[in-house]
Amino acid sequence: MRGGKSFPAIPLLTGLMLLGWPFLVGFGLTHNNLHWLLPLMAILLLCRFYQARRNAGPLRYVIQSVALVGIALCAASYLLKAHHWLLLYPVVVNLAMLAVFGGSLWTAMPLVERLARLREPNLPPAGVRYTRVVTRVWCGFFIFNGSVALFTVLHGDMRLWTLWNGMIAYILMGTLMACEWLVRQRIKKDV
């Protein structure tokens, strides 16, 4: 399908699947239905991986890394018939995000700055410093969220795991995005 149009439902389906991962896994484990759900999840993740190849932006490798991790965990769970591997997905996603965001701090242009330059190519020096701070804040979030996600796996309570990874983590992530946006608006107004 080189040069052709992409199928717009794939990003939507895979995005919904990733958001609903904790609920899908919880449902599958509770109702012993992972034998059909795992291949479906792996196929959607494979589609997401190939769909992301068309993206030229800085998040391309993040999307591809997360998709590969999901595929590997689905395959391990299916082949080993040990479905606890699926519970580690949020932990590994946070580690991957930490590696991408944290690793970008060692480059000339951190990931948040690259994203900011998509909207504002001539970012002033104060904006460059601000994006570096925001990148560090996100790294702290991924460390915290990944640690709590790991705790929920080790604790072994599916309700706690689903509550944290399916709701609380998303609320915290949305709150952090909203707070960062508000701070950014205030800084822009002061400059």
Sequence and secondary structure as in RCSB ss.txt:
>XXXX:A:sequence
MRGGKSFPAIPLLTGLMLLGWPFLVGFGLTHNNLHWLLPLMAILLLCRFYQARRNAGPLRYVIQSVALVGIALCA
ASYLLKAHHWLLLYPVVVNLAMLAVFGGSLWTAMPLVERLARLREPNLPPAGVRYTRVVTRVWCGFFIFNGSVAL
FTVLHGDMRLWTLWNGMIAYILMGTLMACEWLVRQRIKKDV
>XXXX:A:secstr
 TTS   THHHHHHHHHHHTHHHHHHHHHHHT HHHHHHHHHHHHHHHHHHHTT  STTHHHHHHHHHHHHHHHH
HHHHHT GGGGGGHHHHHHHHHHHHHHHHTTSSS HHHHHHHHH SS  HHHHHHHHHHHHHHHHHHHHHHHHHH
HHHHHT HHHHHHIIIIIHHHHHHHHHHHHHHHHHHHHHH 
